[in-house]
Amino acid sequence: MSYALFLLFVLGVLFGSFLNVLSLRYDENSWLLSRKTLGGRSHCQHCKKTLGWHELIPVLSFIFLRGRCASCKHKLSLEYPAIEILSGLIFFLVPLYFFSYKYTTHIFLWESYWLHAFSVLWVFAMLALLLIAAIDYRKYLIPDELTGLLWFLGLVWVGMLYYSGDFGEIKGSFLGEYASLFGVRNNLFINHMLGSFTGASGVFLVFFLSHGRAIGFGDAKLFGALGLLFGWADVVMVFFLSFVIGSIVSIPLLLKKEKTMKDFLPFAPFISIASFLVFYFGNDIMRLYFSLFSLY
Ligand SMILES: [Zn+2]
């Protein structure tokens, strides 16, 4: 099992370098998977020299070259190895989640092969969110192709939940047994449509309250897709957590006066982190919340 997980990690790291190419070359005037984005050899962003094979090994090249271009010694962005490692982690943590007790204690599957299908779907969802975070961080925009992919994955996920087994009251929520506290659990389809509606309207509310400063239209489309994917209650947690993480990151920047309230922080990285946390730790976060609460 551990050998398979290691192989998955390596596969994920390799896929991460493909995500780096996409995030680096994407521009809003062309399709994400266009020839312009995918074609041509990689080169140093600074001196434009084409990179050799020994400079293109994910993570390892960065370590051996001590984070600098071999020709011009210009510092390479830490973003490259970071995306590769995060992609590697997604490739093994997502299947680990579904195949561990964390998820399966709450559900009864007709056939265990559904766990493979769940894993593949959520690996794609998390990779899409990683790429969305990278592109928003770099270019302050969220490609519609990726939001569209999340809408599609949301539909497939609802279908999978419907056909794969008996989820009882929980119906696939990552909050586990706490899901029933928030209601709307009788109908899977109504639950996920409500999630989508709540996600998008939450963003519009923040948009109007902040006079369009805190959040953008791209975030609304993204939260609509995440609502469909995560369903009611889970998406509310993603929403609140992304603001909590956003504040934790921006308050020190504001205090150090590196940013002012007028600066625009890309919000998608916080949404992506929050999504992963709810997916992986949603049930634990709820348990922690209630155990702290019961102290008083
Ligand atoms: Zn260079």
Residues whose N, C-alpha, C, O or C-beta is under 5 A from the ligand:
A	BS01	ZN	C44 H46 C47 C69 S71 C72 H74
